[in-house]
Amino acid sequence: MSVSLSENILHIRFAYPQTRETEVEPLPLKTPTFLFKDEKTREITAIEIIDIDEALKELNINSSENA
């Protein structure tokens, strides 16, 4: 598992795909958030949140409480 936060984009990798990642699915949030899946196994391999601060606001989570 790996996590990166760069320019307010949070990317969390759960697993590496056996083939390639396809079927990128947007989640039903106002903040652009995407699930990545392995083309062969259809296993979720990663999630990416384009604006983590906005996502936390949308989910009503105070990021200072989690620090």
PyMOL Python script that loads the backbone (N, CA, C, O; Angstrom):
from pymol import cmd

cmd.read_pdbstr("""\
ATOM      1  N   MET A   1       0.839  -1.161   0.000  1.00  0.00           N
ATOM      2  CA  MET A   1       0.000   0.000   0.000  1.00  0.00           C
ATOM      3  C   MET A   1       0.887   1.228   0.000  1.00  0.00           C
ATOM      4  O   MET A   1       1.921   1.268   0.667  1.00  0.00           O
ATOM      5  N   SER A   2       0.467   2.231  -0.759  1.00  0.00           N
ATOM      6  CA  SER A   2       1.207   3.488  -0.757  1.00  0.00           C
ATOM      7  C   SER A   2       0.221   4.649  -0.778  1.00  0.00           C
ATOM      8  O   SER A   2      -0.895   4.539  -1.286  1.00  0.00           O
ATOM      9  N   VAL A   3       0.670   5.765  -0.207  1.00  0.00           N
ATOM     10  CA  VAL A   3      -0.163   6.957  -0.126  1.00  0.00           C
ATOM     11  C   VAL A   3       0.682   8.147  -0.548  1.00  0.00           C
ATOM     12  O   VAL A   3       1.835   8.280  -0.139  1.00  0.00           O
ATOM     13  N   SER A   4       0.094   9.016  -1.375  1.00  0.00           N
ATOM     14  CA  SER A   4       0.790  10.250  -1.715  1.00  0.00           C
ATOM     15  C   SER A   4      -0.204  11.404  -1.667  1.00  0.00           C
ATOM     16  O   SER A   4      -1.375  11.258  -2.020  1.00  0.00           O
ATOM     17  N   LEU A   5       0.289  12.539  -1.226  1.00  0.00           N
ATOM     18  CA  LEU A   5      -0.496  13.765  -1.181  1.00  0.00           C
ATOM     19  C   LEU A   5       0.362  14.850  -1.808  1.00  0.00           C
ATOM     20  O   LEU A   5       1.391  15.241  -1.258  1.00  0.00           O
ATOM     21  N   SER A   6      -0.070  15.326  -2.956  1.00  0.00           N
ATOM     22  CA  SER A   6       0.682  16.337  -3.680  1.00  0.00           C
ATOM     23  C   SER A   6      -0.295  17.326  -4.280  1.00  0.00           C
ATOM     24  O   SER A   6      -1.226  16.940  -4.986  1.00  0.00           O
ATOM     25  N   GLU A   7      -0.082  18.602  -3.999  1.00  0.00           N
ATOM     26  CA  GLU A   7      -0.935  19.661  -4.517  1.00  0.00           C
ATOM     27  C   GLU A   7      -2.409  19.390  -4.232  1.00  0.00           C
ATOM     28  O   GLU A   7      -3.265  19.603  -5.090  1.00  0.00           O
ATOM     29  N   ASN A   8      -2.696  18.919  -3.018  1.00  0.00           N
ATOM     30  CA  ASN A   8      -4.042  18.649  -2.520  1.00  0.00           C
ATOM     31  C   ASN A   8      -4.739  17.475  -3.227  1.00  0.00           C
ATOM     32  O   ASN A   8      -5.958  17.331  -3.139  1.00  0.00           O
ATOM     33  N   ILE A   9      -3.967  16.648  -3.920  1.00  0.00           N
ATOM     34  CA  ILE A   9      -4.497  15.437  -4.544  1.00  0.00           C
ATOM     35  C   ILE A   9      -4.023  14.249  -3.711  1.00  0.00           C
ATOM     36  O   ILE A   9      -2.823  14.022  -3.553  1.00  0.00           O
ATOM     37  N   LEU A  10      -4.984  13.499  -3.185  1.00  0.00           N
ATOM     38  CA  LEU A  10      -4.667  12.325  -2.379  1.00  0.00           C
ATOM     39  C   LEU A  10      -4.822  11.087  -3.256  1.00  0.00           C
ATOM     40  O   LEU A  10      -5.879  10.865  -3.847  1.00  0.00           O
ATOM     41  N   HIS A  11      -3.767  10.285  -3.335  1.00  0.00           N
ATOM     42  CA  HIS A  11      -3.800   9.039  -4.110  1.00  0.00           C
ATOM     43  C   HIS A  11      -3.398   7.907  -3.165  1.00  0.00           C
ATOM     44  O   HIS A  11      -2.319   7.932  -2.574  1.00  0.00           O
ATOM     45  N   ILE A  12      -4.279   6.916  -3.033  1.00  0.00           N
ATOM     46  CA  ILE A  12      -4.000   5.760  -2.181  1.00  0.00           C
ATOM     47  C   ILE A  12      -4.012   4.521  -3.061  1.00  0.00           C
ATOM     48  O   ILE A  12      -5.008   4.223  -3.720  1.00  0.00           O
ATOM     49  N   ARG A  13      -2.890   3.801  -3.064  1.00  0.00           N
ATOM     50  CA  ARG A  13      -2.761   2.567  -3.848  1.00  0.00           C
ATOM     51  C   ARG A  13      -2.900   1.396  -2.902  1.00  0.00           C
ATOM     52  O   ARG A  13      -2.131   1.260  -1.950  1.00  0.00           O
ATOM     53  N   PHE A  14      -3.897   0.537  -3.167  1.00  0.00           N
ATOM     54  CA  PHE A  14      -4.128  -0.656  -2.355  1.00  0.00           C
ATOM     55  C   PHE A  14      -3.375  -1.862  -2.899  1.00  0.00           C
ATOM     56  O   PHE A  14      -2.886  -2.701  -2.143  1.00  0.00           O
ATOM     57  N   ALA A  15      -3.291  -1.934  -4.228  1.00  0.00           N
ATOM     58  CA  ALA A  15      -2.641  -3.071  -4.886  1.00  0.00           C
ATOM     59  C   ALA A  15      -2.212  -2.632  -6.276  1.00  0.00           C
ATOM     60  O   ALA A  15      -2.741  -1.666  -6.825  1.00  0.00           O
ATOM     61  N   TYR A  16      -1.257  -3.344  -6.835  1.00  0.00           N
ATOM     62  CA  TYR A  16      -0.844  -3.066  -8.213  1.00  0.00           C
ATOM     63  C   TYR A  16      -1.635  -3.979  -9.135  1.00  0.00           C
ATOM     64  O   TYR A  16      -1.842  -5.152  -8.824  1.00  0.00           O
ATOM     65  N   PRO A  17      -2.080  -3.446 -10.271  1.00  0.00           N
ATOM     66  CA  PRO A  17      -2.877  -4.265 -11.187  1.00  0.00           C
ATOM     67  C   PRO A  17      -2.044  -5.375 -11.812  1.00  0.00           C
ATOM     68  O   PRO A  17      -0.846  -5.208 -12.046  1.00  0.00           O
ATOM     69  N   GLN A  18      -2.693  -6.521 -12.085  1.00  0.00           N
ATOM     70  CA  GLN A  18      -1.999  -7.621 -12.765  1.00  0.00           C
ATOM     71  C   GLN A  18      -1.782  -7.279 -14.237  1.00  0.00           C
ATOM     72  O   GLN A  18      -0.779  -7.673 -14.830  1.00  0.00           O
ATOM     73  N   THR A  19      -2.708  -6.559 -14.810  1.00  0.00           N
ATOM     74  CA  THR A  19      -2.596  -6.174 -16.225  1.00  0.00           C
ATOM     75  C   THR A  19      -2.470  -4.666 -16.303  1.00  0.00           C
ATOM     76  O   THR A  19      -1.363  -4.128 -16.278  1.00  0.00           O
ATOM     77  N   ARG A  20      -3.590  -3.988 -16.396  1.00  0.00           N
ATOM     78  CA  ARG A  20      -3.585  -2.529 -16.373  1.00  0.00           C
ATOM     79  C   ARG A  20      -4.846  -2.050 -15.670  1.00  0.00           C
ATOM     80  O   ARG A  20      -5.804  -2.803 -15.493  1.00  0.00           O
ATOM     81  N   GLU A  21      -4.827  -0.798 -15.280  1.00  0.00           N
ATOM     82  CA  GLU A  21      -5.990  -0.238 -14.608  1.00  0.00           C
ATOM     83  C   GLU A  21      -6.954   0.331 -15.647  1.00  0.00           C
ATOM     84  O   GLU A  21      -6.584   1.123 -16.514  1.00  0.00           O
ATOM     85  N   THR A  22      -8.180  -0.100 -15.524  1.00  0.00           N
ATOM     86  CA  THR A  22      -9.237   0.436 -16.372  1.00  0.00           C
ATOM     87  C   THR A  22     -10.472   0.610 -15.505  1.00  0.00           C
ATOM     88  O   THR A  22     -10.412   0.497 -14.281  1.00  0.00           O
ATOM     89  N   GLU A  23     -11.568   0.881 -16.146  1.00  0.00           N
ATOM     90  CA  GLU A  23     -12.820   1.045 -15.422  1.00  0.00           C
ATOM     91  C   GLU A  23     -12.673   2.022 -14.264  1.00  0.00           C
ATOM     92  O   GLU A  23     -13.110   1.749 -13.146  1.00  0.00           O
ATOM     93  N   VAL A  24     -12.053   3.161 -14.544  1.00  0.00           N
ATOM     94  CA  VAL A  24     -11.954   4.194 -13.523  1.00  0.00           C
ATOM     95  C   VAL A  24     -13.367   4.723 -13.299  1.00  0.00           C
ATOM     96  O   VAL A  24     -14.012   5.214 -14.226  1.00  0.00           O
ATOM     97  N   GLU A  25     -13.837   4.618 -12.067  1.00  0.00           N
ATOM     98  CA  GLU A  25     -15.213   4.992 -11.739  1.00  0.00           C
ATOM     99  C   GLU A  25     -15.243   6.234 -10.868  1.00  0.00           C
ATOM    100  O   GLU A  25     -14.595   6.272  -9.822  1.00  0.00           O
ATOM    101  N   PRO A  26     -15.984   7.249 -11.285  1.00  0.00           N
ATOM    102  CA  PRO A  26     -16.162   8.391 -10.390  1.00  0.00           C
ATOM    103  C   PRO A  26     -17.140   8.019  -9.280  1.00  0.00           C
ATOM    104  O   PRO A  26     -18.119   7.313  -9.520  1.00  0.00           O
ATOM    105  N   LEU A  27     -16.873   8.491  -8.076  1.00  0.00           N
ATOM    106  CA  LEU A  27     -17.776   8.248  -6.955  1.00  0.00           C
ATOM    107  C   LEU A  27     -18.813   9.372  -6.890  1.00  0.00           C
ATOM    108  O   LEU A  27     -18.555  10.470  -7.383  1.00  0.00           O
ATOM    109  N   PRO A  28     -19.965   9.122  -6.298  1.00  0.00           N
ATOM    110  CA  PRO A  28     -21.035  10.119  -6.280  1.00  0.00           C
ATOM    111  C   PRO A  28     -20.806  11.234  -5.260  1.00  0.00           C
ATOM    112  O   PRO A  28     -21.584  11.404  -4.321  1.00  0.00           O
ATOM    113  N   LEU A  29     -19.746  11.974  -5.457  1.00  0.00           N
ATOM    114  CA  LEU A  29     -19.418  13.121  -4.611  1.00  0.00           C
ATOM    115  C   LEU A  29     -19.272  14.348  -5.501  1.00  0.00           C
ATOM    116  O   LEU A  29     -19.017  14.221  -6.699  1.00  0.00           O
ATOM    117  N   LYS A  30     -19.433  15.533  -4.923  1.00  0.00           N
ATOM    118  CA  LYS A  30     -19.188  16.759  -5.690  1.00  0.00           C
ATOM    119  C   LYS A  30     -17.702  16.901  -5.989  1.00  0.00           C
ATOM    120  O   LYS A  30     -17.318  17.368  -7.061  1.00  0.00           O
ATOM    121  N   THR A  31     -16.878  16.498  -5.042  1.00  0.00           N
ATOM    122  CA  THR A  31     -15.433  16.544  -5.219  1.00  0.00           C
ATOM    123  C   THR A  31     -15.013  15.395  -6.123  1.00  0.00           C
ATOM    124  O   THR A  31     -15.372  14.249  -5.852  1.00  0.00           O
ATOM    125  N   PRO A  32     -14.257  15.664  -7.198  1.00  0.00           N
ATOM    126  CA  PRO A  32     -13.836  14.574  -8.086  1.00  0.00           C
ATOM    127  C   PRO A  32     -13.042  13.498  -7.333  1.00  0.00           C
ATOM    128  O   PRO A  32     -11.948  13.752  -6.829  1.00  0.00           O
ATOM    129  N   THR A  33     -13.618  12.296  -7.271  1.00  0.00           N
ATOM    130  CA  THR A  33     -13.031  11.158  -6.569  1.00  0.00           C
ATOM    131  C   THR A  33     -13.204   9.931  -7.450  1.00  0.00           C
ATOM    132  O   THR A  33     -14.297   9.674  -7.953  1.00  0.00           O
ATOM    133  N   PHE A  34     -12.125   9.171  -7.640  1.00  0.00           N
ATOM    134  CA  PHE A  34     -12.157   8.069  -8.594  1.00  0.00           C
ATOM    135  C   PHE A  34     -11.615   6.776  -7.989  1.00  0.00           C
ATOM    136  O   PHE A  34     -10.640   6.787  -7.239  1.00  0.00           O
ATOM    137  N   LEU A  35     -12.267   5.660  -8.330  1.00  0.00           N
ATOM    138  CA  LEU A  35     -11.766   4.325  -7.999  1.00  0.00           C
ATOM    139  C   LEU A  35     -11.111   3.743  -9.250  1.00  0.00           C
ATOM    140  O   LEU A  35     -11.644   3.856 -10.354  1.00  0.00           O
ATOM    141  N   PHE A  36      -9.961   3.127  -9.064  1.00  0.00           N
ATOM    142  CA  PHE A  36      -9.264   2.461 -10.160  1.00  0.00           C
ATOM    143  C   PHE A  36      -9.367   0.959  -9.948  1.00  0.00           C
ATOM    144  O   PHE A  36      -9.230   0.476  -8.824  1.00  0.00           O
ATOM    145  N   LYS A  37      -9.610   0.217 -11.030  1.00  0.00           N
ATOM    146  CA  LYS A  37      -9.744  -1.240 -10.934  1.00  0.00           C
ATOM    147  C   LYS A  37      -8.798  -1.935 -11.896  1.00  0.00           C
ATOM    148  O   LYS A  37      -8.451  -1.406 -12.953  1.00  0.00           O
ATOM    149  N   ASP A  38      -8.388  -3.140 -11.501  1.00  0.00           N
ATOM    150  CA  ASP A  38      -7.576  -4.000 -12.355  1.00  0.00           C
ATOM    151  C   ASP A  38      -8.462  -4.494 -13.503  1.00  0.00           C
ATOM    152  O   ASP A  38      -9.576  -4.964 -13.275  1.00  0.00           O
ATOM    153  N   GLU A  39      -7.969  -4.385 -14.712  1.00  0.00           N
ATOM    154  CA  GLU A  39      -8.743  -4.794 -15.880  1.00  0.00           C
ATOM    155  C   GLU A  39      -9.101  -6.282 -15.844  1.00  0.00           C
ATOM    156  O   GLU A  39     -10.203  -6.667 -16.234  1.00  0.00           O
ATOM    157  N   LYS A  40      -8.175  -7.108 -15.379  1.00  0.00           N
ATOM    158  CA  LYS A  40      -8.383  -8.563 -15.382  1.00  0.00           C
ATOM    159  C   LYS A  40      -9.228  -9.032 -14.195  1.00  0.00           C
ATOM    160  O   LYS A  40     -10.219  -9.739 -14.377  1.00  0.00           O
ATOM    161  N   THR A  41      -8.836  -8.639 -12.987  1.00  0.00           N
ATOM    162  CA  THR A  41      -9.495  -9.159 -11.783  1.00  0.00           C
ATOM    163  C   THR A  41     -10.669  -8.297 -11.316  1.00  0.00           C
ATOM    164  O   THR A  41     -11.491  -8.751 -10.520  1.00  0.00           O
ATOM    165  N   ARG A  42     -10.750  -7.070 -11.801  1.00  0.00           N
ATOM    166  CA  ARG A  42     -11.768  -6.082 -11.413  1.00  0.00           C
ATOM    167  C   ARG A  42     -11.630  -5.679  -9.940  1.00  0.00           C
ATOM    168  O   ARG A  42     -12.534  -5.065  -9.374  1.00  0.00           O
ATOM    169  N   GLU A  43     -10.504  -6.025  -9.329  1.00  0.00           N
ATOM    170  CA  GLU A  43     -10.214  -5.632  -7.954  1.00  0.00           C
ATOM    171  C   GLU A  43      -9.908  -4.129  -7.914  1.00  0.00           C
ATOM    172  O   GLU A  43      -9.258  -3.594  -8.812  1.00  0.00           O
ATOM    173  N   ILE A  44     -10.385  -3.459  -6.862  1.00  0.00           N
ATOM    174  CA  ILE A  44     -10.053  -2.047  -6.684  1.00  0.00           C
ATOM    175  C   ILE A  44      -8.573  -1.950  -6.336  1.00  0.00           C
ATOM    176  O   ILE A  44      -8.105  -2.586  -5.391  1.00  0.00           O
ATOM    177  N   THR A  45      -7.847  -1.153  -7.102  1.00  0.00           N
ATOM    178  CA  THR A  45      -6.405  -1.025  -6.891  1.00  0.00           C
ATOM    179  C   THR A  45      -6.007   0.315  -6.290  1.00  0.00           C
ATOM    180  O   THR A  45      -4.953   0.424  -5.664  1.00  0.00           O
ATOM    181  N   ALA A  46      -6.845   1.344  -6.476  1.00  0.00           N
ATOM    182  CA  ALA A  46      -6.479   2.663  -5.955  1.00  0.00           C
ATOM    183  C   ALA A  46      -7.706   3.562  -5.884  1.00  0.00           C
ATOM    184  O   ALA A  46      -8.736   3.301  -6.505  1.00  0.00           O
ATOM    185  N   ILE A  47      -7.560   4.628  -5.106  1.00  0.00           N
ATOM    186  CA  ILE A  47      -8.550   5.693  -5.055  1.00  0.00           C
ATOM    187  C   ILE A  47      -7.798   7.008  -5.165  1.00  0.00           C
ATOM    188  O   ILE A  47      -6.688   7.145  -4.649  1.00  0.00           O
ATOM    189  N   GLU A  48      -8.401   7.963  -5.831  1.00  0.00           N
ATOM    190  CA  GLU A  48      -7.781   9.274  -5.979  1.00  0.00           C
ATOM    191  C   GLU A  48      -8.828  10.346  -5.712  1.00  0.00           C
ATOM    192  O   GLU A  48      -9.916  10.326  -6.289  1.00  0.00           O
ATOM    193  N   ILE A  49      -8.487  11.277  -4.833  1.00  0.00           N
ATOM    194  CA  ILE A  49      -9.361  12.398  -4.496  1.00  0.00           C
ATOM    195  C   ILE A  49      -8.647  13.658  -4.968  1.00  0.00           C
ATOM    196  O   ILE A  49      -7.554  13.977  -4.500  1.00  0.00           O
ATOM    197  N   ILE A  50      -9.277  14.370  -5.900  1.00  0.00           N
ATOM    198  CA  ILE A  50      -8.614  15.505  -6.545  1.00  0.00           C
ATOM    199  C   ILE A  50      -8.426  16.699  -5.612  1.00  0.00           C
ATOM    200  O   ILE A  50      -7.406  17.381  -5.712  1.00  0.00           O
ATOM    201  N   ASP A  51      -9.353  16.976  -4.723  1.00  0.00           N
ATOM    202  CA  ASP A  51      -9.216  18.086  -3.777  1.00  0.00           C
ATOM    203  C   ASP A  51      -9.592  17.579  -2.385  1.00  0.00           C
ATOM    204  O   ASP A  51     -10.756  17.633  -1.988  1.00  0.00           O
ATOM    205  N   ILE A  52      -8.601  17.090  -1.658  1.00  0.00           N
ATOM    206  CA  ILE A  52      -8.860  16.436  -0.373  1.00  0.00           C
ATOM    207  C   ILE A  52      -9.518  17.386   0.619  1.00  0.00           C
ATOM    208  O   ILE A  52     -10.374  16.954   1.390  1.00  0.00           O
ATOM    209  N   ASP A  53      -9.151  18.660   0.628  1.00  0.00           N
ATOM    210  CA  ASP A  53      -9.773  19.607   1.551  1.00  0.00           C
ATOM    211  C   ASP A  53     -11.261  19.754   1.268  1.00  0.00           C
ATOM    212  O   ASP A  53     -12.068  19.766   2.198  1.00  0.00           O
ATOM    213  N   GLU A  54     -11.632  19.866   0.009  1.00  0.00           N
ATOM    214  CA  GLU A  54     -13.045  19.968  -0.358  1.00  0.00           C
ATOM    215  C   GLU A  54     -13.795  18.676  -0.036  1.00  0.00           C
ATOM    216  O   GLU A  54     -14.945  18.719   0.400  1.00  0.00           O
ATOM    217  N   ALA A  55     -13.154  17.537  -0.247  1.00  0.00           N
ATOM    218  CA  ALA A  55     -13.793  16.250   0.062  1.00  0.00           C
ATOM    219  C   ALA A  55     -14.075  16.143   1.554  1.00  0.00           C
ATOM    220  O   ALA A  55     -15.141  15.670   1.946  1.00  0.00           O
ATOM    221  N   LEU A  56     -13.143  16.573   2.387  1.00  0.00           N
ATOM    222  CA  LEU A  56     -13.342  16.531   3.837  1.00  0.00           C
ATOM    223  C   LEU A  56     -14.478  17.456   4.253  1.00  0.00           C
ATOM    224  O   LEU A  56     -15.270  17.112   5.131  1.00  0.00           O
ATOM    225  N   LYS A  57     -14.563  18.640   3.622  1.00  0.00           N
ATOM    226  CA  LYS A  57     -15.676  19.552   3.904  1.00  0.00           C
ATOM    227  C   LYS A  57     -17.002  18.915   3.490  1.00  0.00           C
ATOM    228  O   LYS A  57     -17.984  18.954   4.231  1.00  0.00           O
ATOM    229  N   GLU A  58     -17.011  18.327   2.291  1.00  0.00           N
ATOM    230  CA  GLU A  58     -18.224  17.695   1.781  1.00  0.00           C
ATOM    231  C   GLU A  58     -18.696  16.557   2.684  1.00  0.00           C
ATOM    232  O   GLU A  58     -19.896  16.356   2.869  1.00  0.00           O
ATOM    233  N   LEU A  59     -17.750  15.824   3.237  1.00  0.00           N
ATOM    234  CA  LEU A  59     -18.077  14.710   4.128  1.00  0.00           C
ATOM    235  C   LEU A  59     -18.259  15.168   5.569  1.00  0.00           C
ATOM    236  O   LEU A  59     -18.495  14.358   6.466  1.00  0.00           O
ATOM    237  N   ASN A  60     -18.145  16.503   5.781  1.00  0.00           N
ATOM    238  CA  ASN A  60     -18.331  17.096   7.088  1.00  0.00           C
ATOM    239  C   ASN A  60     -17.319  16.571   8.104  1.00  0.00           C
ATOM    240  O   ASN A  60     -17.661  16.254   9.243  1.00  0.00           O
ATOM    241  N   ILE A  61     -16.067  16.489   7.661  1.00  0.00           N
ATOM    242  CA  ILE A  61     -14.970  16.039   8.513  1.00  0.00           C
ATOM    243  C   ILE A  61     -13.993  17.207   8.661  1.00  0.00           C
ATOM    244  O   ILE A  61     -13.551  17.775   7.662  1.00  0.00           O
ATOM    245  N   ASN A  62     -13.662  17.558   9.872  1.00  0.00           N
ATOM    246  CA  ASN A  62     -12.724  18.644  10.136  1.00  0.00           C
ATOM    247  C   ASN A  62     -11.321  18.052  10.127  1.00  0.00           C
ATOM    248  O   ASN A  62     -10.977  17.254  10.999  1.00  0.00           O
ATOM    249  N   SER A  63     -10.504  18.442   9.142  1.00  0.00           N
ATOM    250  CA  SER A  63      -9.161  17.864   9.019  1.00  0.00           C
ATOM    251  C   SER A  63      -8.266  18.213  10.201  1.00  0.00           C
ATOM    252  O   SER A  63      -7.342  17.456  10.495  1.00  0.00           O
ATOM    253  N   SER A  64      -8.500  19.328  10.892  1.00  0.00           N
ATOM    254  CA  SER A  64      -7.677  19.659  12.051  1.00  0.00           C
ATOM    255  C   SER A  64      -7.933  18.729  13.227  1.00  0.00           C
ATOM    256  O   SER A  64      -7.071  18.565  14.090  1.00  0.00           O
ATOM    257  N   GLU A  65      -9.132  18.110  13.266  1.00  0.00           N
ATOM    258  CA  GLU A  65      -9.419  17.152  14.334  1.00  0.00           C
ATOM    259  C   GLU A  65      -8.653  15.856  14.143  1.00  0.00           C
ATOM    260  O   GLU A  65      -8.387  15.144  15.112  1.00  0.00           O
ATOM    261  N   ASN A  66      -8.291  15.540  12.891  1.00  0.00           N
ATOM    262  CA  ASN A  66      -7.598  14.292  12.581  1.00  0.00           C
ATOM    263  C   ASN A  66      -6.089  14.430  12.591  1.00  0.00           C
ATOM    264  O   ASN A  66      -5.385  13.442  12.386  1.00  0.00           O
ATOM    265  N   ALA A  67      -5.574  15.623  12.822  1.00  0.00           N
ATOM    266  CA  ALA A  67      -4.133  15.839  12.773  1.00  0.00           C
ATOM    267  C   ALA A  67      -3.478  15.457  14.071  1.00  0.00           C
ATOM    268  O   ALA A  67      -2.260  15.575  14.206  1.00  0.00           O
TER     269      ALA A  67
END
""", "prot")
cmd.dss("prot")
cmd.show_as("cartoon", "prot")
cmd.util.cbc("prot")
cmd.orient("prot")
